[in-house]
């Protein structure tokens, strides 16, 4: 049973990476996995559910890689800029994570899975990633203590929603806008 779930997951990940969320179908996933459509539903309730699970794992892998590449003892402003920049670059380069930030895909998943589940399971997108670091820097006096650590996380989490509106901002200015927002937040935390 476990091997079947792994095979479904792997084939879905491959298909989402190659064709995107919209073009992928449960029928294609099951065909690639060599199983019937009914078997898919023994493991996942929908295409959105498996896509969301894949996104969470891809996001976790990206964050692990970033954490291995940074020096947390450097200046917090520079570390925050580097982490957030690498995180958004990684999201744009990974076809699965890039698809997550496609506005239509994101809202389709919210609709199918439910906002509560996305918020609950997806909370780690920024929250757990930064919380320990932020609290450590606050204790050390490296960043402002007058702002709760949860509120600081919310500032960075808000950047992920800016990504959903890049079309409105305009592709010409969007990359630099994100860099400036990260820089302004990080410098504002220095106090």
C-alpha positions in Angstrom: 0.0 0.0 0.0 2.8 2.4 1.0 4.6 1.9 -2.3 1.4 2.8 -4.2 1.1 6.1 -2.4 4.8 6.9 -3.0 4.3 6.1 -6.7 1.2 8.3 -6.9 3.1 11.1 -5.2 6.2 10.8 -7.4 4.2 10.7 -10.6 2.0 13.6 -9.5 5.1 15.6 -8.6 6.6 14.9 -12.0 3.4 15.7 -13.9 2.9 19.0 -12.0 6.5 19.9 -12.6 6.2 19.3 -16.3 2.7 20.4 -17.2 1.6 22.6 -14.3 -1.4 22.2 -12.0 -4.1 23.0 -14.5 -3.0 20.6 -17.2 -2.4 17.7 -14.9 -5.3 15.4 -14.2 -5.9 12.5 -11.8 -6.4 10.3 -14.9 -2.9 11.3 -16.1 -1.4 10.8 -12.7 -2.9 7.3 -12.3 -1.9 6.3 -15.8 1.7 7.2 -15.1 1.5 5.4 -11.7 0.0 2.3 -13.4 -3.1 2.2 -11.2 -6.8 2.8 -11.6 -8.4 6.2 -10.8 -10.3 4.6 -7.9 -7.0 3.6 -6.2 -5.9 7.3 -6.3 -8.9 8.1 -4.0 -7.8 5.6 -1.5 -4.9 7.9 -0.7 -5.9 11.4 -1.8 -9.3 13.2 -1.9 -8.5 15.4 -4.9 -5.8 16.7 -7.2 -5.7 19.8 -5.0 -4.9 17.7 -1.9 -1.9 15.9 -3.5 -0.7 19.2 -5.0 -0.8 20.9 -1.6 1.1 18.0 0.0 3.8 18.2 -2.7 4.0 22.0 -2.2 4.5 21.6 1.5 7.3 19.1 1.1 9.0 21.1 -1.7 8.8 24.2 0.5 10.4 22.4 3.4 13.2 21.1 1.3 13.9 24.6 0.0 14.0 26.0 3.5 16.4 23.3 4.7 18.7 24.1 1.8 18.6 27.8 2.6 19.3 27.3 6.3 22.4 25.2 5.4 23.6 28.0 3.2 23.4 31.0 5.6 25.4 32.2 8.6 23.0 33.2 11.3 25.8 35.0 13.2 26.0 37.7 10.5 24.1 41.0 10.7 20.4 40.2 11.1 19.4 42.7 8.4 21.7 41.0 5.9 20.6 37.5 7.0 16.9 38.4 6.7 17.5 39.9 3.2 19.5 36.9 2.1 17.0 34.3 3.5 13.9 36.0 2.1 15.6 36.7 -1.3 16.8 33.0 -1.5 13.3 31.8 -0.5 11.5 33.8 -3.2 14.2 33.0 -5.8 13.8 29.3 -4.9 10.1 29.5 -5.2 10.3 31.1 -8.6 12.8 28.5 -9.9 10.9 25.4 -8.6 8.0 24.7 -11.0 5.8 23.3 -8.2 6.3 26.3 -5.8 6.0 28.7 -8.7 2.6 27.1 -9.5 1.6 27.5 -5.9 2.0 31.3 -6.3 -0.1 31.3 -9.5 -3.2 33.2 -8.3 -5.7 30.9 -10.0 -4.1 27.8 -8.6 -3.8 29.2 -5.1 -7.5 30.2 -5.0 -8.6 26.8 -6.5 -6.7 25.0 -3.7 -8.2 27.3 -1.1 -11.7 26.6 -2.5 -11.2 22.8 -2.6 -9.2 22.1 0.5 -10.4 25.0 2.7 -8.7 28.1 4.0 -8.4 26.6 7.5 -6.4 23.6 6.3 -4.2 25.7 4.1 -3.5 28.1 6.9 -3.0 25.3 9.5 -0.8 23.1 7.4 0.9 25.9 5.4 1.6 28.0 8.5 5.2 26.8 8.4 5.8 28.7 5.1 7.4 31.5 7.1 6.3 31.1 10.7 8.4 28.2 12.1 11.2 29.0 9.7 11.9 32.4 11.3 10.4 32.3 14.8 13.4 30.8 16.6 15.8 33.1 14.8 13.8 36.2 15.5 13.4 35.4 19.2 17.1 34.7 19.5 18.0 38.0 17.9 15.5 39.8 20.1 17.1 38.3 23.3 20.5 39.3 22.0 19.3 42.9 21.2 20.1 42.6 17.6 16.6 43.5 16.5 13.7 45.4 18.0 12.2 43.9 21.1 9.1 46.2 21.1 7.5 44.2 18.3 6.3 40.7 19.2 8.1 37.9 17.3 4.7 36.7 15.9 4.1 40.2 14.5 7.6 40.2 12.8 6.8 36.8 11.2 3.5 38.3 9.9 5.4 41.0 8.2 7.5 38.4 6.2 4.5 36.2 5.7 2.7 39.1 4.1 5.4 39.1 1.4 4.1 35.8 0.1 0.8 37.4 -0.6 2.4 40.2 -2.5 3.7 37.5 -4.8 0.1 36.6 -5.7 -0.4 40.1 -7.0 2.7 40.5 -9.1 0.6 41.0 -12.2 -1.1 44.1 -10.6 2.3 45.4 -9.6 3.7 44.8 -13.0 6.4 42.4 -14.1 8.8 45.3 -14.9 9.0 46.4 -11.3 8.0 43.4 -9.3 11.4 41.8 -8.6 12.9 45.1 -7.4 9.7 45.8 -5.4 10.2 42.6 -3.5 13.8 43.3 -2.8 13.0 46.8 -1.5 10.2 45.5 0.7 12.5 42.9 2.3 15.2 45.5 2.8 12.8 48.0 4.3 11.3 45.4 6.7 14.7 44.1 7.7 16.1 47.6 8.3 13.0 48.6 10.2 13.6 45.7 12.6 17.1 46.9 13.4 15.6 49.9 15.1 
